Amino acid sequence: MRFGTRSRNNGLHPHFTLPPPPKEKSQKAQNPFPLGKSLMNYSCSRYELKCNECGKGYGNQPLSACPDCIAPLEVIYDLDAVRGIFTRENIAAGPANIWRYAALLPIPDGFQPDLPVGFTPLVRAKNLGKRIGATNLYVKNDAVCFPTLSFKDRVVSVALANAQKFGFETVGCSSTGNLANSVAAQSARLGLKACILVPADLEPAKILNTQVYGARLVRIDGNYDHVNRLCTQIADEYAWGFVNVNLRPYYAEGSKTVGYEIAEQLGWRLPDNVVVPMAGGSLIRKIRKAFNELIYLGLVEEKPVRFFGAQATGCSPISVAVKQGTDDVVPQRPNTIARSLAIGNPNDGPAAAKMILGSGGWAEDVSDLEIVSGIQELAETEGIFTETAGGVTTAVTARLYADSRIAKDQITVTCITGNGLKTTDALNGHYQQERAVRPRLADFDAYLRELDGLAEPELVAAGGK
């Protein structure tokens, strides 16, 4: 059987096998976050999981919520223990990828990373700035992140390092596209089996970009929130590592590297403002966490940084809450072309809204028409082709300047999180395929005049005096 084809008896990738069927649940109360008998709980002196509400510690294990109070778990570090290690000099001497910040990432002892993820360009956006009235605007361009062209490569690399430590042989995720691509690619490289669940209406390019790596992809008849609930149930039943379910605390920490890079690439300075697209609400919080760690360790000077969240109007639960001045996030039913942001019930929504308001920032949302315009604006001014999420961020950034929420001379970083080649369907109908021109100079010249709306030379000569 050729590698990558489906077997006739079960439709699975030839190297993918299902676990035994789950046993019937008893009527006794179940632990909602079982660990599985074969999984490890490893210790590390630098970090551990801790409950955000009750403060109880859980060491390091595949667990996303406190069994006692059901609150999310967070990775907590002994920052003083790394003070002499996490320095500007040591970071500069490290590799040109996220692993230069390994001392403040939840990486198991003995892990040897070899995938050059992250350290993407921070681009001075002068042309876009002129168009929207900004003189100190930067674009953090994760549209070129290795290996699958989105910021999700950062979080997946950290999650899978822990998946291996815990002994998982099969990993997976619920995804709106970019995460699916990254889990599929990186699990293939690590020799892990992957089972990925996505909404049925996901963009074709993201479907293909997941299947090509040999992952098992399951399309679910529902939106992302339906998919995520199912993945939580699957993680409870099988000894599988879902990067954004039972590995979520470790996975989320990978987003901090965006914040570290922004500060380092600005010459170890913090910006005045950061504009971040929001789906689940984790990225914007982790950038803030990275800045706070840098301040505590003395790598940057403390200064106020305002955070601005960007969402599509068709799925804007966090934006709506911020505009109402509350962290009470009401779920929505997604209806937008920005499918990578289409999470109607965001896990980190309340915490993100609270953080944004506390920073003195704001949140905005834009229509599908504005999203397409944002994609075009960024491409035409800075030569960066972004997906729909980046169109959201660009359009929201323009709105923030237009509404005078950001002063034109303030240092502002807008985060582009994915590549436009993944969502080309959003541009269908906006560009026409022009007719072919014969390979003759006269035909080429006539065609250019036609495009410019100019009369043919002989017509000018005949009619003009």
C-alpha positions in Angstrom: 0.0 0.0 0.0 1.4 3.4 -1.0 2.2 5.6 2.0 -0.7 8.0 2.6 -3.5 6.0 1.0 -6.5 4.8 3.0 -6.9 1.1 3.9 -10.0 -0.5 2.5 -11.2 -2.1 5.7 -11.4 0.9 8.1 -10.6 4.0 6.1 -7.7 4.9 8.4 -4.2 5.9 7.5 -2.1 2.6 7.3 -0.1 3.6 10.4 -3.2 4.7 12.4 -5.1 2.3 14.6 -8.0 3.0 16.9 -7.8 2.2 20.6 -10.2 -0.4 22.1 -13.8 0.8 22.5 -14.3 2.6 25.8 -15.9 0.7 28.6 -19.3 1.5 29.8 -19.4 4.2 32.4 -20.5 3.3 35.9 -23.1 5.3 37.7 -20.5 6.4 40.2 -19.2 10.0 40.1 -16.4 10.2 37.5 -13.2 12.3 37.7 -13.9 14.7 34.8 -10.1 14.9 34.0 -8.7 11.3 34.2 -5.0 11.0 33.6 -4.8 7.4 32.3 -2.7 4.7 33.9 0.2 4.9 31.5 0.7 8.7 31.8 3.4 10.4 33.8 3.4 13.2 36.3 6.8 14.6 36.1 8.5 17.1 38.4 10.4 20.2 37.4 12.0 22.8 39.6 11.3 25.6 37.2 7.5 25.4 36.7 4.3 23.6 37.6 0.6 23.7 37.0 -1.4 25.8 39.5 -5.1 26.6 39.8 -6.1 30.2 39.0 -8.8 30.2 41.6 -7.9 28.0 44.6 -4.1 28.1 44.1 -3.6 24.4 44.4 -0.6 23.0 42.6 -0.7 19.9 40.4 2.9 19.3 39.4 3.1 18.6 35.7 0.5 16.3 34.1 -2.0 16.3 31.2 -4.7 18.4 33.0 -6.3 21.6 32.0 -8.7 22.4 34.9 -8.7 22.0 38.6 -10.6 18.9 39.6 -11.7 20.7 42.8 -13.1 24.0 41.5 -13.0 23.4 37.6 -11.1 26.6 37.1 -8.4 26.7 34.4 -4.8 25.7 35.3 -1.9 28.0 34.6 1.8 27.2 34.2 3.6 29.1 37.1 7.4 29.6 37.0 10.0 30.2 39.7 11.2 33.4 38.0 13.9 34.1 40.6 15.4 30.7 39.7 16.0 31.7 36.1 17.1 35.3 36.8 20.7 34.5 36.1 19.9 32.4 33.0 17.2 34.3 31.2 19.4 37.3 30.3 19.7 39.4 27.1 23.1 38.0 26.5 22.1 34.3 26.8 19.0 34.9 24.7 21.1 36.6 21.9 23.5 33.7 22.0 20.6 31.2 21.5 19.1 29.9 18.3 17.1 32.2 16.1 13.8 30.6 17.0 11.5 30.3 20.1 13.9 28.0 21.8 16.1 31.0 22.7 13.5 31.6 25.4 13.4 27.9 26.6 14.2 28.9 30.2 10.7 30.4 30.5 8.9 27.8 28.5 7.4 24.6 30.0 9.9 22.3 28.4 10.6 19.0 30.1 14.2 18.3 31.2 16.2 16.5 28.5 14.0 17.8 25.7 16.2 18.7 22.7 14.3 20.8 20.2 15.4 20.7 16.6 12.5 22.5 14.8 13.2 26.2 14.1 9.8 27.6 15.0 9.1 31.3 15.4 11.4 34.4 15.5 9.4 35.8 12.7 10.0 39.3 11.3 8.8 42.5 13.0 8.3 44.8 10.0 8.1 48.6 10.1 4.9 49.3 8.2 5.5 52.7 6.8 3.3 52.3 3.8 0.3 51.0 5.7 0.9 53.6 8.3 0.7 56.4 5.7 -2.6 55.0 4.5 -4.2 54.8 8.0 -2.6 57.7 9.7 0.2 56.0 11.8 3.8 57.0 11.9 5.2 54.3 14.2 3.4 51.1 13.2 4.9 47.6 13.1 3.6 44.3 11.8 4.5 41.1 13.7 4.4 38.7 10.7 3.6 35.1 11.7 2.3 34.5 8.2 5.8 33.1 7.6 6.2 31.0 10.8 7.8 27.6 10.2 6.6 25.0 9.5 2.9 25.7 8.6 2.8 29.5 8.2 0.9 30.5 11.4 1.5 31.4 15.0 0.0 28.0 16.0 3.4 26.4 15.2 4.7 28.1 18.4 2.0 26.6 20.7 2.0 23.2 19.1 5.8 22.7 19.4 5.6 23.3 23.2 2.5 21.1 23.6 4.0 18.2 21.7 7.2 18.4 23.8 5.1 17.6 26.8 3.0 15.1 24.9 6.1 13.0 24.4 7.1 13.4 28.0 3.7 12.1 29.2 4.0 9.1 26.9 1.2 9.9 24.5 1.4 8.0 21.2 -1.6 9.7 19.6 -2.2 13.4 19.7 -5.0 15.6 18.4 -6.9 18.9 18.5 -10.1 20.7 17.8 -9.3 23.3 15.2 -10.6 26.1 13.0 -7.7 25.3 10.6 -4.3 26.6 11.5 -3.9 24.4 14.6 -4.9 21.4 12.5 -2.2 22.1 10.0 0.5 22.5 12.7 -0.5 19.4 14.8 -0.5 17.3 11.6 2.9 18.5 10.4 4.7 18.4 13.7 3.3 15.1 14.8 4.4 13.6 11.5 8.0 14.8 12.2 7.9 13.4 15.7 6.5 10.1 14.7 3.2 10.6 16.6 -0.2 9.5 15.3 -2.6 12.4 14.9 -6.4 12.6 15.0 -7.8 16.0 14.2 -11.4 17.2 14.4 -12.6 20.3 12.5 -15.9 22.0 11.6 -17.3 20.6 8.3 -17.2 24.1 6.6 -13.5 24.6 7.1 -11.6 26.2 4.1 -10.5 23.6 1.5 -6.9 24.7 1.7 -6.7 24.1 5.4 -8.3 20.7 5.0 -5.8 19.7 2.3 -2.9 21.2 4.4 -3.9 18.8 7.2 -4.4 15.6 5.2 -1.2 15.9 3.3 0.8 15.1 6.4 -1.0 11.8 6.9 -3.1 12.9 9.8 -6.5 11.4 10.5 -9.0 14.2 9.9 -12.6 14.1 11.0 -15.1 16.7 9.8 -17.8 17.4 12.3 -21.3 18.6 11.4 -21.2 21.7 13.7 -19.3 24.8 14.6 -16.0 24.9 16.5 -17.7 24.9 19.9 -19.4 21.6 19.0 -16.1 20.2 17.9 -14.3 21.3 21.1 -16.9 19.7 23.4 -16.5 16.4 21.5 -12.7 16.6 21.8 -13.0 17.1 25.5 -15.1 13.9 25.7 -12.6 12.0 23.6 -9.7 13.1 25.8 -11.6 11.9 28.8 -12.2 8.4 27.2 -8.9 7.6 25.5 -5.2 8.1 26.4 -4.8 10.7 23.7 -3.1 14.1 24.1 -5.3 16.9 22.8 -3.1 20.0 22.6 -5.9 22.4 23.3 -7.7 20.2 25.8 -5.7 18.2 28.3 -2.4 19.8 27.2 -3.8 23.3 27.0 -1.8 24.9 29.8 1.5 24.0 28.2 0.2 24.7 24.7 -0.9 28.2 25.6 2.5 29.1 27.0 4.0 28.9 23.5 2.1 32.1 22.7 4.4 34.0 25.1 7.2 33.8 22.5 5.3 36.4 20.4 5.7 38.9 23.3 9.3 38.0 23.9 10.1 38.5 20.3 8.3 41.9 20.0 10.3 43.2 23.0 13.6 41.9 21.7 13.1 43.1 18.1 12.2 46.6 19.4 15.6 46.7 21.0 14.4 45.4 24.4 11.6 47.9 24.6 7.9 47.5 25.1 5.5 49.0 22.6 2.8 51.5 23.6 0.0 49.4 22.0 -0.5 45.9 20.7 -3.4 44.8 18.4 -4.2 41.1 18.6 -6.8 38.9 16.9 -9.0 37.0 19.3 -10.5 33.6 18.9 -10.3 31.8 22.2 -8.7 34.8 23.9 -5.4 33.2 24.9 -2.9 34.9 22.7 -3.5 38.4 23.9 -3.2 37.3 27.5 0.0 35.4 26.9 1.7 38.4 25.2 0.8 40.4 28.4 2.3 37.6 30.5 5.5 37.7 28.5 5.8 41.4 29.0 5.3 41.1 32.8 8.0 38.4 33.0 10.4 40.6 31.1 9.7 43.5 33.4 10.1 41.4 36.6 13.5 40.0 35.4 14.7 43.5 34.4 15.1 42.8 30.7 12.9 45.8 29.8 11.8 48.9 31.5 8.3 49.0 33.0 5.8 51.1 31.1 2.1 50.9 30.4 1.1 48.9 27.4 -2.4 49.0 26.1 -3.9 45.9 24.5 -6.5 46.0 21.7 -8.5 42.9 20.7 -9.7 42.3 17.1 -12.7 40.2 16.2 -15.0 39.7 13.3 -18.5 41.1 13.8 -19.9 37.7 12.9 -18.2 36.2 16.0 -17.4 39.0 18.5 -18.3 37.8 22.0 -15.2 39.3 23.6 -15.4 42.6 21.7 -19.0 43.0 22.7 -18.2 42.4 26.4 -15.3 45.0 26.2 -17.6 47.6 24.6 -20.0 47.0 27.4 -17.3 47.5 30.0 -17.6 44.0 31.4 -15.8 40.6 31.5 -19.2 38.8 31.2 -18.8 37.2 27.8 -22.0 36.0 26.2 -21.6 33.1 23.7 -22.5 33.7 20.1 -23.3 31.6 17.0 -20.4 32.3 14.6 -21.2 33.6 11.1 -18.1 35.1 9.5 -15.6 34.4 6.8 -12.9 34.6 9.4 -13.2 31.0 10.4 -10.0 30.8 12.3 -11.5 33.3 14.7 -15.0 31.7 14.8 -15.1 30.6 18.4 -18.5 31.6 19.8 -17.8 30.5 23.4 -14.1 31.4 24.0 -12.3 29.6 26.9 -10.2 32.7 27.8 -12.8 35.2 26.9 -13.6 36.6 30.3 -10.0 36.8 31.3 -9.1 38.5 28.0 -11.9 41.1 28.4 -10.8 41.9 31.9 -7.2 42.3 30.9 -8.0 44.5 27.9 -10.1 46.8 30.1 -7.5 46.8 32.8 -4.8 47.9 30.4 -6.9 50.9 29.2 -7.3 49.2 25.8 -10.3 48.4 23.7 -11.8 45.8 21.4 -13.3 46.2 17.9 -14.9 44.0 15.4 -15.3 44.4 11.6 -17.6 43.1 8.9 -16.7 40.5 6.3 -16.3 43.3 3.7 -13.9 45.1 5.9 -12.0 41.9 6.5 -11.4 41.4 2.7 -10.4 45.1 2.5 -7.9 44.6 5.3 -6.3 41.6 3.5 -6.0 43.8 0.4 -4.6 46.8 2.2 -1.9 44.9 3.9 -0.9 43.1 0.7 -0.9 46.3 -1.4 1.1 48.4 1.1 3.5 46.0 2.8 3.6 43.0 0.5 2.2 40.7 3.2 -0.5 38.3 2.2 -2.5 37.4 5.3 -5.4 35.1 5.9 -8.8 36.4 7.1 -7.7 36.7 10.7 -5.0 39.1 9.6 -7.6 41.0 7.6 -9.5 41.4 10.8 -6.5 42.7 12.6 -5.5 45.1 9.9 -9.1 46.5 9.5 -9.4 46.9 13.3 -6.1 48.6 13.5 -7.2 51.1 10.9 -10.5 51.7 12.8 -8.6 52.3 16.0 -6.5 55.1 14.4 -9.6 56.5 12.7 -11.4 56.7 16.0 -8.4 58.3 17.7 -8.0 55.4 20.2 -4.4 55.2 19.2 -2.2 58.3 18.7 -0.4 58.3 15.4 3.1 58.5 16.8 2.8 55.8 19.5 4.8 52.6 19.0 2.1 50.1 17.9 2.5 46.5 16.9 -0.3 44.7 15.0 -0.1 40.9 15.0 -0.6 38.9 11.8 -1.1 35.3 12.7 -1.6 33.3 9.5 -0.8 33.2 5.8 -3.3 34.2 3.0 -2.6 31.1 1.0 -4.8 29.3 3.5 -7.9 31.3 2.9 -7.9 32.3 -0.8 -11.6 31.4 -1.1 -12.3 34.7 0.8 -11.1 36.6 -2.2 -13.2 34.7 -4.8 -14.9 37.1 -7.1 -12.6 40.0 -6.2 -10.1 39.4 -8.9 -10.8 38.5 -12.5 -8.7 36.3 -14.8 -7.8 38.7 -17.6 -7.7 37.6 -21.2 -4.5 36.3 -22.8 -2.5 38.7 -25.0 -0.7 37.6 -28.1 3.2 37.7 -27.7 3.5 40.9 -29.7 4.7 44.3 -28.5 1.8 46.1 -30.3 -0.8 43.9 -28.6 0.9 44.4 -25.2 0.9 48.2 -25.7 -2.8 48.1 -26.7 -3.7 46.0 -23.8 -2.0 48.4 -21.3 -3.9 51.3 -22.8 -7.1 49.3 -22.5 -6.4 48.7 -18.8 -5.6 52.3 -18.2 -8.8 53.4 -20.0 -6.9 55.3 -22.7 -8.0 55.6 -26.3 -6.1 53.8 -29.1 -3.5 56.0 -30.8 -5.1 55.9 -34.2 -8.5 56.9 -32.7 -6.8 60.0 -31.2 -5.2 60.9 -34.5 -8.5 60.4 -36.3 -10.7 62.4 -34.0 -8.5 64.9 -32.4 -7.3 68.3 -33.6 
